[in-house]
Amino acid sequence: MLNRTCAIYDNNQNYARRLMNAMSRKANQQFNIELFTQRDAFERYLSEDEPAVAMVSEAGYFDELRDVYSGNLIVLTEEQQQDNLQFGDNAVAVYRYQPMDIIYREVLEHSDLRPKGRLDTIDIIGVYSPVNVLPKTAFSLNVAKVLSERYKVLYINFEEFSGLDEILCARDDVTLSDALYYFRQGKQAAKDKILKTIQTVEGVDYIPPVMCAEDISYIEPEEMAAFVECAGKGGHYETVVLDLSSALRQPWRLMECCTSIFMPIKNDYLSERKIFEFETYFCSIGLAKVLGLIEKVRLPEGESGIDTDFWNKIKIGGMYRFVKKILEKNNI
């Protein structure tokens, strides 16, 4: 049975340590990283254990490796577009001189290790658009409301200026800013403090949005994903709805955590070009799989429907009916 370890063998010690450190930050303790810079130690390890995936430099690759290890193998090559077959049927060639993020995703792609942030028992619904679509917030809130009728739902708004201070009221001025502060101070130990920031309206649990834009923008992407996991698991939520924005540092890192992503779009020339650039960029950084999670939605016009009476009339609005059909179609 495969364990949850990624074994790295590379006799270039500087590169090997950089790779191990990058992998460890990304893995965030979800799986183990073992580093070897000597062939005999690596062979001895493989004779006693079988990692979920082994990463070997091209210079360090040896034919006998096929005899001692039959699992997923990634060969870090000196040149791009090398033939996988020269390293065996279980091997894939990955160019070593590219961003560590892309190498990390290659590891996830070609192994049984789980991506960072994906939660076993929680559906993460992301709403994001590179296009300025004003009804996006109304769409997100309606997603949370519809799902709250069947599941325990947490809604988190990551906009720098949400305008929702009257719709998603804070108690004693405690907001997402405080929740993020508690998490950064105590990590998982801060769970109880984070849960105390959560409020409820019409069956929807939420963390009141930040009042200071910088409180979102300075958080590292890995920390933000870990925060969502802490809040989601800590509150025993079945679904978390993330209203994402470009205020986040690399919002696509949170999109990697999502089980479904909705992208509100418009059909004017500039909007279509922005979508094209977004998709091109995702492919260039190895996130083509995330694009497969995205459903583009053209929101009904005249249904932004957010005012101080929003929650009292939400179920009679056209956006509510639109969202319900979208979620039903996607079996969410």
HUGI-V981796 format. One record per run of one state. SS is the DSSP state (2 for helix, 1 for strand, 0 for the rest). FROM is the first residue (numbers start at 1). LEN is the number of residues. If there is no record, write none. Layout:
<<SS/FROM/LEN> <SS/FROM/LEN>>
//
This chain:
<<0/1/4> <1/5/5> <0/10/3> <2/13/15> <0/28/4> <1/32/5> <0/37/2> <2/39/10> <0/49/4> <1/53/5> <0/58/7> <2/65/4> <0/69/3> <1/72/6> <0/78/6> <2/84/4> <0/88/3> <1/91/5> <0/96/4> <2/100/10> <0/110/13> <1/123/5> <0/128/8> <2/136/13> <0/149/4> <1/153/5> <0/158/18> <2/176/21> <0/197/1> <1/198/4> <0/202/2> <1/204/4> <0/208/6> <2/214/4> <0/218/3> <2/221/14> <0/235/4> <1/239/5> <0/244/8> <2/252/4> <0/256/4> <1/260/5> <0/265/4> <2/269/16> <0/285/3> <2/288/4> <0/292/2> <1/294/4> <0/298/12> <2/310/7> <0/317/1> <2/318/12> <0/330/3>>
//
